[in-house]
Amino acid sequence: MADKKLETTVDRVYEGVYQAISNRSLRPGMKLGESSLADLFNVSRTSVRAALKQLEADGLVSTEPNKGAWVSLPSDEEIRSLFETRRLIEIGIVTELCRRRDSAAMRDMRDHLLLEEEARRNHDHERLIYLLGDFHIKLAEALNNPVLLDWFRKLISRASLYVAALDDERHDACRDDEHLRLIEFIEAGNQNAAIELTCFHLAAIETAILESAGKLKANYHPLKHLIET
């Protein structure tokens, strides 16, 4: 029973910090004090340390002995590696979807586009980020491969967090017709066009995130919080 309680409190801290990074309440370089987090979430420092270790393993937090923890700024190499991995996987996903031409799955994808448009109209930045990432997850879901889906969810989750934390709210890299065009190519079984658009789409998102990260790095130091008053 104690183990279950510990798991629950660790998850609560993890999700709380994750969401704060996602909605930009916590920015790269901000300190994450164990005592402050323990008081905020009404948990033990042991639970906080466990949550911070998970966040560090996921590349969201950095730690250093005797200096504490702070929100990480992903390196250009980390960002490029993540999107290279996405390209390799998503090319395979759209290729197989074009081969199958599952009309029912594509009707579900068109319904999803309506949710994206609604979030845009309402200027709901956080929900739009979620839906833009979820579009790609739903493409993977259509293949009915639980092993692929479980792994791909984690990849999209990190990519979406980078977009939320680093990209601006215009989402120029995610023009609202690209998801629709991709669905149309899949419905037509046009593998070459679907692959080309997937690569173009992901490259635009990657470039936007790298540019935003570059601007942040001009004033970023991982231990900046130690000298700020």
ROKOLVO-479293 format. One record per atom (N, C-alpha, C): x, y, z; chain. Coordinates in Angstrom, 2 decimals, always signed. Each point is the difference from the previous one (the first is absolute). Layout:
REM residues N
X_Y_Z_A
...
//
This chain:
REM residues 229
+0.83_-1.21_+0.00_A
-0.83_+1.21_+0.00_A
+0.87_+1.26_+0.00_A
+1.10_-0.05_+0.78_A
+0.90_+1.14_+0.05_A
+0.63_+0.26_-1.37_A
+0.32_-1.10_-0.73_A
+0.60_+0.15_-1.32_A
-0.97_+0.70_-0.95_A
-1.28_-0.36_+0.08_A
-1.00_+0.62_-0.86_A
-0.13_+1.49_+0.29_A
+0.04_+0.35_+1.29_A
-0.09_+1.40_+0.39_A
+1.20_+0.77_-0.54_A
+1.20_-0.60_+0.12_A
+1.20_+0.66_-0.49_A
-0.09_+0.22_-1.50_A
-0.47_-1.02_-0.72_A
-0.14_+0.11_-1.45_A
-0.95_+1.14_-0.36_A
-1.08_+0.13_+0.74_A
-0.98_+1.03_-0.27_A
+0.56_+1.40_+0.24_A
+0.72_+0.19_+1.07_A
+0.55_+1.32_+0.30_A
+1.11_+0.37_-0.99_A
+0.79_-0.98_-0.40_A
+1.05_+0.27_-0.99_A
-0.63_+0.42_-1.33_A
-1.03_-0.73_-0.40_A
-0.70_+0.34_-1.24_A
-0.60_+1.40_+0.06_A
-0.53_+0.35_+1.17_A
-0.64_+1.31_+0.15_A
+1.03_+1.12_-0.16_A
+1.16_-0.16_+0.59_A
+1.05_+1.01_-0.14_A
+0.48_+0.06_-1.45_A
+0.21_-1.18_-0.59_A
+0.47_-0.06_-1.39_A
-0.97_+0.74_-0.92_A
-1.29_-0.33_+0.10_A
-0.99_+0.62_-0.87_A
-0.12_+1.49_+0.24_A
+0.11_+0.41_+1.27_A
-0.09_+1.41_+0.32_A
+1.12_+0.81_-0.62_A
+1.24_-0.50_+0.12_A
+1.14_+0.69_-0.59_A
-0.07_-0.05_-1.52_A
-0.39_-1.16_-0.52_A
-0.13_-0.15_-1.46_A
-0.97_+1.02_-0.57_A
-1.17_+0.14_+0.63_A
-1.00_+0.94_-0.47_A
+0.47_+1.44_+0.14_A
+0.74_+0.29_+1.06_A
+0.51_+1.36_+0.20_A
+1.01_+0.37_-1.08_A
+0.81_-0.96_-0.43_A
+0.93_+0.24_-1.11_A
-0.78_+0.17_-1.29_A
-1.00_-0.85_-0.19_A
-0.80_+0.03_-1.22_A
-0.74_+1.33_-0.17_A
-0.55_+0.55_+1.09_A
-0.74_+1.26_-0.12_A
+0.86_+1.23_+0.26_A
+1.31_-0.22_+0.11_A
+1.00_+1.07_+0.10_A
+0.02_+0.71_+1.34_A
-0.62_-0.59_+1.01_A
+0.13_+0.55_+1.34_A
+1.43_-0.20_+0.50_A
+0.59_-1.11_-0.39_A
+1.42_-0.27_+0.27_A
+0.76_+0.10_-1.32_A
+1.05_+0.81_+0.00_A
+0.78_+0.21_-1.21_A
+1.40_-0.58_+0.18_A
+0.71_-0.27_-1.10_A
+1.36_-0.54_+0.10_A
+0.88_+0.84_+0.92_A
+0.70_-0.68_+0.90_A
+0.89_+0.66_+0.95_A
-0.61_+0.24_+1.36_A
-1.31_-0.10_+0.12_A
-0.65_+0.23_+1.29_A
+0.32_-1.13_+0.97_A
+0.27_+0.37_+1.23_A
+0.36_-0.97_+1.03_A
-1.22_-0.77_+0.49_A
+0.22_-1.27_+0.31_A
-1.05_-0.86_+0.54_A
+0.46_-0.48_+1.38_A
-0.36_+0.75_+1.03_A
+0.43_-0.32_+1.35_A
-0.79_-1.17_+0.58_A
+0.69_-0.94_+0.59_A
-0.67_-1.17_+0.59_A
-1.00_+0.41_+1.08_A
+0.42_+0.88_+0.89_A
-0.87_+0.40_+1.11_A
-1.23_+0.73_-0.51_A
+0.19_+0.90_-0.96_A
-1.13_+0.75_-0.55_A
-1.00_-0.92_-0.68_A
+0.50_-0.96_-0.77_A
-0.89_-0.94_-0.68_A
-0.71_-0.91_+0.99_A
+0.73_-0.42_+1.05_A
-0.62_-0.85_+1.01_A
-1.15_+0.73_+0.69_A
+0.21_+1.29_+0.31_A
-1.06_+0.79_+0.64_A
-1.16_+0.22_-0.97_A
+0.31_+0.28_-1.25_A
-1.03_+0.30_-0.99_A
-0.93_-1.19_-0.22_A
+0.59_-1.18_-0.10_A
-0.80_-1.20_-0.29_A
-0.36_-0.79_+1.26_A
+0.45_+0.51_+1.15_A
-0.28_-0.65_+1.27_A
+0.46_-1.47_-0.02_A
+1.25_-0.18_-0.41_A
+0.59_-1.34_-0.07_A
+1.37_+0.05_+0.66_A
+0.61_-1.16_+0.16_A
+1.33_-0.06_+0.59_A
+1.07_+0.39_-1.02_A
+1.17_+0.38_+0.51_A
+1.10_+0.33_-0.90_A
+0.47_-1.25_-0.74_A
-0.23_-1.16_+0.57_A
+0.34_-1.25_-0.69_A
-0.80_-0.14_-1.28_A
-1.30_+0.32_+0.07_A
-0.84_-0.05_-1.19_A
+0.44_+1.04_-1.03_A
+0.39_+1.18_+0.48_A
+0.46_+1.06_-0.90_A
+1.27_-0.45_-0.72_A
+0.94_-0.57_+0.75_A
+1.26_-0.45_-0.61_A
-0.26_-1.07_-1.06_A
-0.93_-0.91_+0.29_A
-0.33_-1.04_-0.97_A
-0.62_+0.60_-1.27_A
-0.87_+0.98_+0.17_A
-0.62_+0.65_-1.15_A
+1.04_+0.75_-0.83_A
+0.92_+0.68_+0.67_A
+1.04_+0.74_-0.70_A
+0.91_-0.93_-0.78_A
+0.26_-1.18_+0.55_A
+0.81_-0.99_-0.72_A
-0.70_-0.45_-1.29_A
-1.31_-0.20_+0.10_A
-0.76_-0.37_-1.20_A
+0.02_+1.12_-1.04_A
-0.18_+1.23_+0.47_A
+0.02_+1.15_-0.90_A
+1.39_+0.17_-0.64_A
+1.04_-0.28_+0.77_A
+1.36_+0.07_-0.54_A
+0.20_-1.08_-1.05_A
-0.49_-1.21_+0.28_A
+0.12_-1.10_-0.96_A
-0.72_+0.32_-1.31_A
-1.05_+0.79_+0.09_A
-0.77_+0.39_-1.18_A
+0.55_+1.25_-0.68_A
+1.12_+0.52_+0.52_A
+0.65_+1.14_-0.62_A
-0.62_+1.34_+0.30_A
-0.86_+0.07_+1.02_A
-0.71_+1.24_+0.29_A
+0.63_+0.80_+1.13_A
+0.79_-0.67_+0.82_A
+0.61_+0.62_+1.18_A
+1.47_-0.39_+0.05_A
+0.82_+0.91_+0.47_A
+1.42_-0.29_+0.23_A
+0.31_+0.13_+1.49_A
+0.93_-0.80_+0.47_A
+0.40_+0.07_+1.40_A
+1.52_-0.01_+0.10_A
+0.49_+0.53_+1.11_A
+1.44_-0.02_+0.27_A
+0.17_-0.09_+1.51_A
+0.89_-0.88_+0.48_A
+0.20_-0.16_+1.44_A
+0.29_+1.33_+0.69_A
-0.68_+0.22_+1.11_A
+0.16_+1.20_+0.82_A
-0.50_+1.29_-0.66_A
-0.58_-0.13_-1.17_A
-0.51_+1.19_-0.69_A
-1.48_-0.12_-0.35_A
-0.57_-1.17_+0.20_A
-1.43_-0.16_-0.18_A
-0.43_-0.35_-1.41_A
-1.26_+0.28_-0.29_A
-0.60_-0.34_-1.29_A
-0.58_+1.25_-0.65_A
-0.05_-0.01_-1.32_A
-0.57_+1.12_-0.72_A
-0.58_-0.50_-1.32_A
-0.87_+0.80_-0.61_A
-0.62_-0.38_-1.27_A
+1.06_+0.07_-1.09_A
+0.10_-1.09_-0.78_A
+1.00_-0.08_-1.06_A
-0.43_+0.78_-1.24_A
+1.00_+0.40_-0.77_A
-0.23_+0.47_-1.36_A
+0.59_-1.05_-0.92_A
-0.81_-0.69_-0.78_A
+0.54_-1.07_-0.84_A
+1.05_+0.53_-0.97_A
+1.03_-0.78_-0.21_A
+1.06_+0.39_-0.94_A
-0.51_-0.15_-1.43_A
+0.68_+0.66_-0.93_A
-0.36_-0.14_-1.41_A
+0.10_-1.46_-0.43_A
+1.00_-0.70_+0.51_A
+0.18_-1.41_-0.35_A
-1.17_-0.84_+0.47_A
-0.50_+0.27_+1.21_A
-1.15_-0.74_+0.52_A
-1.24_+0.24_-0.85_A
-0.21_+1.26_-0.38_A
-1.16_+0.34_-0.82_A
+0.09_-0.67_-1.36_A
+1.18_+0.08_-0.62_A
+0.17_-0.61_-1.33_A
-0.15_-1.52_+0.07_A
+0.54_-0.62_+1.05_A
-0.11_-1.45_+0.13_A
-1.45_-0.43_+0.16_A
-0.76_+0.77_+0.79_A
-1.40_-0.34_+0.20_A
-0.77_+0.05_-1.32_A
+0.23_+1.04_-0.79_A
-0.75_+0.13_-1.26_A
+0.52_-0.94_-1.08_A
+1.26_-0.37_+0.05_A
+0.49_-1.02_-0.91_A
-0.71_-1.33_+0.28_A
-0.15_-0.31_+1.29_A
-0.71_-1.22_+0.39_A
-1.45_+0.05_-0.45_A
-0.64_+1.15_+0.20_A
-1.39_+0.14_-0.43_A
-0.13_-0.21_-1.50_A
+0.91_+0.58_-0.78_A
-0.09_-0.16_-1.45_A
+0.08_-1.47_-0.41_A
+0.96_-0.71_+0.59_A
+0.18_-1.40_-0.35_A
-1.27_-0.81_+0.29_A
-0.60_+0.26_+1.16_A
-1.20_-0.75_+0.40_A
-1.23_+0.43_-0.79_A
-0.18_+1.30_-0.15_A
-1.23_+0.48_-0.63_A
-0.04_-0.26_-1.51_A
+1.18_-0.09_-0.63_A
+0.03_-0.41_-1.40_A
-0.57_-1.42_-0.13_A
+0.39_-0.86_+0.94_A
-0.54_-1.36_+0.00_A
-1.49_-0.03_+0.26_A
-0.45_+0.85_+0.92_A
-1.44_+0.02_+0.34_A
-0.84_+0.43_-1.20_A
+0.38_+1.11_-0.65_A
-0.83_+0.49_-1.11_A
+0.10_-0.92_-1.21_A
+1.15_-0.64_-0.17_A
+0.14_-0.96_-1.10_A
-0.98_-1.15_+0.16_A
-0.07_-0.55_+1.21_A
-0.92_-1.11_+0.25_A
-1.45_+0.46_-0.08_A
-0.29_+1.19_+0.50_A
-1.38_+0.51_-0.08_A
-0.44_+0.19_-1.46_A
+0.91_+0.45_-0.84_A
-0.31_+0.15_-1.42_A
-0.29_-1.37_-0.62_A
+0.74_-1.00_+0.44_A
-0.23_-1.34_-0.54_A
-1.36_-0.53_+0.41_A
-0.37_+0.25_+1.27_A
-1.27_-0.54_+0.51_A
-1.21_+0.79_-0.48_A
+0.13_+1.32_-0.09_A
-1.10_+0.88_-0.42_A
-1.27_-0.30_+0.79_A
+0.12_+0.11_+1.31_A
-1.10_-0.30_+0.93_A
-0.92_+1.23_+0.08_A
-1.14_-0.07_-0.67_A
-0.89_+1.17_-0.07_A
-0.59_+0.37_+1.36_A
-0.29_-1.00_+0.83_A
-0.56_+0.28_+1.33_A
+1.00_+0.76_+0.86_A
+1.26_-0.42_-0.05_A
+1.04_+0.69_+0.77_A
+0.16_+1.44_-0.48_A
-0.08_+0.22_-1.29_A
+0.16_+1.36_-0.53_A
-1.20_+0.88_+0.35_A
-1.19_-0.60_+0.12_A
-1.15_+0.80_+0.46_A
+0.25_+0.49_+1.42_A
+0.57_-0.86_+0.84_A
+0.35_+0.40_+1.37_A
+1.03_+1.13_-0.02_A
+0.95_-0.08_-0.93_A
+1.03_+1.04_-0.08_A
-0.62_+1.34_-0.42_A
-0.98_-0.05_-0.89_A
-0.67_+1.24_-0.41_A
-0.79_+0.61_+1.16_A
-0.59_-0.85_+0.83_A
-0.68_+0.50_+1.20_A
+1.00_+0.70_+0.93_A
+1.20_-0.55_+0.07_A
+1.04_+0.60_+0.85_A
+0.37_+1.39_-0.52_A
+0.01_+0.19_-1.30_A
+0.32_+1.31_-0.56_A
-1.00_+1.07_+0.44_A
-1.24_-0.40_+0.20_A
-1.01_+0.94_+0.48_A
+0.34_+0.49_+1.41_A
+0.56_-0.89_+0.83_A
+0.41_+0.39_+1.35_A
+1.18_+0.96_-0.06_A
+0.93_-0.24_-0.92_A
+1.14_+0.91_-0.17_A
-0.49_+1.40_-0.38_A
-0.94_+0.04_-0.95_A
-0.52_+1.28_-0.46_A
-0.72_+0.74_+1.12_A
-0.75_-0.75_+0.81_A
-0.69_+0.62_+1.14_A
+0.99_+0.62_+0.97_A
+1.09_-0.71_+0.29_A
+1.02_+0.52_+0.92_A
+0.66_+1.25_-0.58_A
+0.21_+0.03_-1.30_A
+0.57_+1.19_-0.65_A
-0.95_+1.19_+0.15_A
-1.26_-0.24_-0.28_A
-0.99_+1.10_+0.08_A
-0.08_+0.56_+1.41_A
+0.13_-0.87_+0.99_A
-0.11_+0.41_+1.40_A
+1.33_+0.49_+0.57_A
+1.05_+0.00_-0.83_A
+1.33_+0.43_+0.43_A
+0.44_-0.79_+1.25_A
-0.34_-1.29_+0.01_A
+0.33_-0.88_+1.12_A
+1.35_-0.66_-0.30_A
+1.07_+0.70_+0.36_A
+1.37_-0.42_-0.34_A
+0.31_-1.38_+0.55_A
-0.28_-0.22_+1.28_A
+0.36_-1.27_+0.63_A
-0.75_-1.17_-0.65_A
-1.29_+0.17_-0.26_A
-0.77_-1.08_-0.61_A
+0.45_-0.24_-1.45_A
+0.31_+1.08_-0.71_A
+0.45_-0.16_-1.38_A
+1.30_-0.79_-0.07_A
+0.94_+0.30_+0.90_A
+1.25_-0.75_+0.04_A
-0.29_-1.48_+0.19_A
-0.90_-0.29_+0.94_A
-0.35_-1.40_+0.26_A
-0.60_-0.65_-1.24_A
-0.92_+0.69_-0.66_A
-0.70_-0.57_-1.15_A
+0.93_-0.18_-1.19_A
+0.93_+0.93_-0.20_A
+0.94_-0.12_-1.11_A
+0.88_-1.24_+0.17_A
+0.43_-0.26_+1.23_A
+0.77_-1.21_+0.27_A
-0.86_-1.24_-0.09_A
-1.23_+0.12_+0.50_A
-0.90_-1.16_+0.02_A
-0.39_-0.44_-1.41_A
+0.04_+0.91_-0.95_A
-0.26_-0.36_-1.40_A
+0.94_-1.11_-0.44_A
+1.27_+0.16_+0.33_A
+1.01_-0.98_-0.41_A
-0.17_-1.32_+0.77_A
-0.40_+0.11_+1.25_A
-0.26_-1.22_+0.78_A
-1.17_-0.76_-0.59_A
-1.03_+0.71_-0.44_A
-1.16_-0.66_-0.58_A
+0.35_-0.70_-1.31_A
+0.93_+0.56_-0.75_A
+0.47_-0.69_-1.20_A
+0.62_-1.34_+0.37_A
+0.81_+0.02_+1.07_A
+0.62_-1.25_+0.46_A
-1.05_-0.97_+0.53_A
-1.01_+0.51_+0.70_A
-1.07_-0.85_+0.53_A
-0.71_-0.76_-1.11_A
-0.11_+0.62_-1.16_A
-0.71_-0.63_-1.11_A
+0.68_-1.28_-0.48_A
+1.26_-0.20_+0.37_A
+0.71_-1.22_-0.40_A
-0.26_-1.16_+0.95_A
-0.63_+0.29_+1.14_A
-0.33_-1.06_+0.98_A
+1.23_-0.80_+0.42_A
+1.08_+0.72_+0.27_A
+1.24_-0.62_+0.46_A
+0.33_+0.56_+1.38_A
-0.37_-0.72_+1.09_A
+0.16_+0.56_+1.34_A
+1.45_+0.25_+0.40_A
+0.94_-0.79_-0.50_A
+1.42_+0.21_+0.33_A
+0.48_+1.31_-0.61_A
-0.30_+0.19_-1.27_A
+0.36_+1.26_-0.66_A
-0.66_+1.18_+0.69_A
-1.28_-0.13_+0.31_A
-0.76_+1.11_+0.57_A
+0.54_+0.43_+1.35_A
+0.33_-0.96_+0.86_A
+0.51_+0.33_+1.33_A
+1.30_+0.79_-0.11_A
+0.88_-0.43_-0.85_A
+1.29_+0.67_-0.15_A
-0.17_+1.36_-0.68_A
-0.89_+0.05_-1.00_A
-0.21_+1.23_-0.76_A
-0.64_+1.09_+0.86_A
-0.89_-0.39_+0.92_A
-0.62_+0.97_+0.91_A
+1.07_+0.78_+0.77_A
+1.00_-0.70_+0.50_A
+1.06_+0.66_+0.78_A
+0.79_+0.97_-0.87_A
+0.23_-0.39_-1.24_A
+0.74_+0.87_-0.92_A
-0.79_+1.27_-0.29_A
-1.29_-0.14_-0.29_A
-0.84_+1.15_-0.30_A
-0.17_+0.89_+1.24_A
-0.08_-0.63_+1.17_A
-0.15_+0.77_+1.23_A
+1.18_+0.94_+0.19_A
+1.21_-0.48_-0.23_A
+1.17_+0.87_+0.15_A
+0.02_+1.07_-1.08_A
-0.33_-0.37_-1.23_A
-0.01_+0.99_-1.07_A
-1.04_+1.09_+0.27_A
-1.17_-0.39_+0.49_A
-1.06_+0.97_+0.30_A
+0.42_+0.94_+1.13_A
+0.73_-0.54_+0.97_A
+0.48_+0.82_+1.09_A
+1.00_+1.04_-0.52_A
+0.89_-0.41_-0.90_A
+0.94_+0.95_-0.59_A
-0.75_+1.11_-0.73_A
-1.05_-0.37_-0.73_A
-0.79_+1.00_-0.72_A
-0.66_+0.95_+0.99_A
-0.61_-0.56_+1.03_A
-0.71_+0.83_+0.98_A
+0.94_+0.95_+0.72_A
+1.18_-0.50_+0.36_A
+0.94_+0.79_+0.79_A
+0.81_+0.98_-0.83_A
+0.25_-0.34_-1.28_A
+0.95_+0.79_-0.77_A
-0.60_+0.73_-1.18_A
-1.00_-0.58_-0.66_A
-0.57_+0.65_-1.19_A
-0.90_+1.15_+0.43_A
-0.24_+0.93_-0.95_A
-0.94_+1.08_+0.32_A
-1.42_-0.50_-0.25_A
-0.97_+0.86_+0.23_A
-1.39_-0.43_-0.06_A
-0.61_+0.13_-1.39_A
+0.79_+0.39_-1.00_A
-0.54_+0.09_-1.35_A
-0.06_-1.37_-0.66_A
+0.94_-0.88_+0.36_A
+0.09_-1.35_-0.59_A
+0.07_+0.08_-1.52_A
+0.88_+0.89_-0.51_A
+0.14_+0.13_-1.44_A
+0.48_-1.31_-0.63_A
+0.73_-0.80_+0.81_A
+0.52_-1.27_-0.52_A
-1.11_-1.03_-0.16_A
-1.14_+0.23_+0.64_A
-1.14_-0.93_-0.10_A
-1.15_+0.70_-0.70_A
+0.20_+0.31_-1.25_A
-1.08_+0.65_-0.75_A
-1.22_-0.92_-0.03_A
-1.17_+0.63_+0.10_A
-1.19_-0.79_+0.26_A
-0.43_-0.88_-1.17_A
+0.66_+0.11_-1.18_A
-0.40_-0.86_-1.10_A
+0.89_-1.23_-0.15_A
+1.12_-0.04_+0.70_A
+0.94_-1.10_-0.21_A
-0.54_-1.33_+0.51_A
-0.67_+0.02_+1.15_A
-0.60_-1.24_+0.49_A
-1.10_-0.47_-0.95_A
-0.78_+0.94_-0.53_A
-1.06_-0.36_-0.94_A
+0.59_-0.58_-1.28_A
+1.03_+0.62_-0.52_A
+0.64_-0.49_-1.22_A
+0.58_-1.40_+0.20_A
+0.55_-0.24_+1.18_A
+0.55_-1.33_+0.27_A
-1.10_-1.05_-0.01_A
-1.13_+0.31_+0.60_A
-1.13_-0.92_-0.03_A
-0.43_-0.28_-1.44_A
-0.06_+1.04_-0.82_A
-0.41_-0.17_-1.39_A
+0.97_-0.89_-0.77_A
+1.30_+0.15_+0.25_A
+0.99_-0.84_-0.67_A
-0.15_-1.46_+0.43_A
-0.26_-0.20_+1.30_A
-0.18_-1.37_+0.50_A
-1.25_-0.63_-0.60_A
-1.07_+0.76_-0.04_A
-1.25_-0.50_-0.59_A
+0.20_-0.41_-1.47_A
+0.84_+0.75_-0.69_A
+0.26_-0.28_-1.42_A
+1.05_-1.10_-0.19_A
+0.64_-0.41_+1.10_A
+1.06_-1.00_-0.11_A
+1.27_+0.54_-0.63_A
+0.19_+1.31_+0.06_A
+1.16_+0.65_-0.62_A
+1.17_+0.01_+0.98_A
+0.77_-1.08_+0.01_A
+1.09_-0.14_+0.96_A
+1.07_+1.06_-0.16_A
+0.42_+0.28_-1.22_A
+1.08_+0.96_-0.21_A
-0.38_+1.39_+0.53_A
-1.21_+0.43_-0.30_A
-0.45_+1.32_+0.46_A
-0.14_+0.03_+1.51_A
-0.51_-1.09_+0.59_A
-0.16_-0.05_+1.45_A
+1.35_+0.05_+0.70_A
+0.97_-0.72_-0.53_A
+1.35_+0.01_+0.59_A
+0.64_+1.37_-0.13_A
-0.12_+0.60_-1.18_A
+0.59_+1.33_-0.22_A
-0.61_+1.03_+0.94_A
-1.31_-0.02_+0.16_A
-0.66_+0.96_+0.89_A
+0.37_-0.26_+1.45_A
+0.09_-1.26_+0.40_A
+0.39_-0.33_+1.38_A
+1.38_+0.56_+0.31_A
+0.95_-0.20_-0.90_A
+1.36_+0.51_+0.21_A
+0.02_+1.52_+0.05_A
-0.74_+0.64_-0.91_A
-0.07_+1.47_-0.03_A
-0.62_+0.53_+1.29_A
-1.08_-0.62_+0.42_A
-0.74_+0.41_+1.19_A
+0.88_-0.07_+1.25_A
+0.68_-1.13_+0.18_A
+0.84_-0.19_+1.18_A
+1.22_+0.91_-0.03_A
+0.57_+0.21_-1.20_A
+1.16_+0.88_-0.12_A
-0.36_+1.43_+0.38_A
-1.20_+0.44_-0.36_A
-0.43_+1.37_+0.33_A
-0.16_+0.16_+1.51_A
-0.57_-1.02_+0.66_A
-0.16_+0.06_+1.46_A
+1.37_+0.01_+0.67_A
+0.89_-0.87_-0.48_A
+1.35_-0.07_+0.57_A
+0.72_+1.34_-0.13_A
-0.10_+0.61_-1.17_A
+0.66_+1.30_-0.22_A
-0.54_+1.06_+0.94_A
-1.33_+0.04_+0.17_A
-0.61_+0.99_+0.87_A
+0.47_-0.17_+1.44_A
+0.10_-1.24_+0.46_A
+0.44_-0.26_+1.37_A
+1.48_+0.37_+0.17_A
+0.82_-0.34_-0.98_A
+1.42_+0.34_+0.08_A
+0.21_+1.51_+0.03_A
-0.79_+0.73_-0.78_A
+0.12_+1.46_-0.01_A
-0.41_+0.58_+1.35_A
-1.09_-0.50_+0.57_A
-0.44_+0.48_+1.30_A
+1.01_-0.34_+1.09_A
+0.55_-1.20_-0.06_A
+1.01_-0.41_+0.98_A
+1.23_+0.88_-0.12_A
+0.36_+0.36_-1.23_A
+1.17_+0.87_-0.21_A
-0.19_+1.36_+0.65_A
-1.21_+0.54_-0.09_A
-0.27_+1.29_+0.62_A
+0.09_-0.10_+1.53_A
-0.52_-1.10_+0.54_A
+0.07_-0.18_+1.46_A
+1.44_-0.13_+0.48_A
+0.83_-0.67_-0.81_A
+1.38_-0.26_+0.42_A
+0.82_+1.27_+0.13_A
-0.44_+1.07_-0.67_A
+0.74_+1.26_+0.10_A
+0.06_+0.50_+1.43_A
-1.03_-0.30_+0.80_A
-0.04_+0.45_+1.39_A
-0.04_-1.17_+0.98_A
+0.34_-1.19_-0.49_A
-0.15_-1.20_+0.82_A
+1.34_-0.47_+0.57_A
-0.02_-0.31_+1.27_A
+1.10_-0.73_+0.63_A
-0.63_-0.99_+0.95_A
+0.42_-1.27_-0.04_A
-0.66_-1.02_+0.80_A
+0.03_+0.26_+1.50_A
+0.92_+0.82_+0.47_A
+0.08_+0.29_+1.43_A
-0.30_+1.48_+0.29_A
-0.75_+0.63_-0.90_A
-0.30_+1.42_+0.14_A
-0.72_+0.30_+1.31_A
-0.83_-0.97_+0.44_A
-0.78_+0.23_+1.21_A
+0.88_+0.16_+1.24_A
+1.25_-0.44_-0.06_A
+0.88_+0.07_+1.17_A
+0.48_+1.42_+0.26_A
-0.03_+0.85_-1.03_A
+0.51_+1.37_+0.18_A
-1.11_+1.03_-0.04_A
-1.23_-0.46_-0.29_A
-1.13_+0.93_-0.03_A
-0.50_+0.27_+1.43_A
-0.41_+1.21_+0.24_A
-0.51_+0.35_+1.33_A
-1.49_+0.19_-0.07_A
//
